[in-house]
Amino acid sequence: MQSKASNVVFVYEAGPCGYGIHRQLTAKGYHCMVCAPSLIPRKPGERVKTDRRDAAKLVRAPRAGDLSPVHVPTVEDEAFRGMSSPRHARRARGW
């Protein structure tokens, strides 16, 4: 990834893919922000969710200061949380 801009910021919605993208980008020295979809401002009556519209919002929102990032846990914290969750415990026991 190359850019002529002096300040490049990557933004994406938290989701089922986890935080791997964030970790890869920050390891390469890029600034990356992960946002909760429920915290992205929406206009009243805007119910249709499309990838194109969401991407446009994610481009504009950081410039306006409208996004609040979520905490990105370390790999160890994420693994511990996965091992200690009740859902994981039930699966391990066959419930």
C-alpha positions in Angstrom: 0.0 0.0 0.0 1.5 3.3 -1.1 0.0 6.7 -0.7 1.1 10.3 -1.5 -0.9 11.5 1.5 1.1 12.4 4.6 -1.4 10.9 7.0 -3.3 7.6 6.1 -5.8 6.2 8.5 -7.5 2.9 8.0 -11.0 2.4 9.5 -13.2 -0.7 9.6 -16.2 -2.0 11.4 -15.6 -4.6 14.1 -17.1 -7.9 13.1 -16.7 -11.6 12.9 -13.2 -11.4 11.2 -11.6 -10.3 14.5 -8.7 -7.9 14.9 -6.2 -9.5 12.6 -6.4 -6.7 10.0 -5.8 -4.1 12.8 -2.7 -6.0 14.1 -1.2 -6.4 10.6 -1.6 -2.7 9.7 -0.3 -1.4 13.0 2.7 -3.8 12.8 3.6 -2.1 9.5 3.3 1.3 11.1 -0.1 2.4 9.8 -2.8 4.0 11.9 -5.9 1.8 12.1 -9.1 2.3 13.9 -11.7 -0.4 14.6 -15.3 1.0 15.3 -18.4 -0.7 16.6 -21.1 -0.7 14.0 -23.6 0.4 16.6 -21.5 3.5 17.4 -21.4 4.8 13.8 -23.7 7.8 13.5 -26.8 7.3 11.3 -29.4 9.7 10.0 -32.9 9.1 11.3 -34.8 7.0 8.9 -31.7 5.5 7.3 -32.4 1.8 7.7 -30.9 0.3 4.5 -27.4 -0.9 5.2 -25.2 -1.2 2.1 -21.5 -1.8 1.8 -21.1 1.3 -0.5 -22.9 3.6 1.9 -21.1 2.2 4.9 -17.7 2.7 3.2 -18.6 6.3 2.4 -19.5 7.0 6.0 -16.3 5.4 7.3 -14.3 7.7 5.0 -16.1 10.9 6.2 -16.6 10.1 9.9 -12.9 10.2 11.1 -12.4 13.6 9.5 -15.4 14.9 11.3 -14.4 13.3 14.6 -17.6 11.3 14.7 -16.1 7.9 15.4 -15.0 6.4 18.6 -12.7 3.4 18.4 -13.2 0.2 20.3 -10.5 -1.3 22.5 -8.4 -3.9 20.5 -7.3 -6.7 22.9 -3.9 -8.3 22.7 -3.7 -11.8 21.1 -3.2 -13.2 24.6 -6.3 -11.4 26.0 -8.4 -12.5 23.1 -7.3 -16.2 23.5 -8.0 -16.1 27.2 -11.4 -14.6 26.7 -12.2 -17.3 24.1 -11.1 -20.1 26.5 -13.0 -18.7 29.5 -16.3 -18.0 27.7 -19.3 -20.1 28.8 -20.1 -20.9 25.2 -16.7 -22.4 24.6 -17.0 -24.4 27.9 -20.3 -25.8 26.8 -18.9 -26.8 23.4 -15.9 -28.5 25.0 -18.2 -30.5 27.3 -20.5 -31.5 24.4 -23.6 -29.6 25.8 
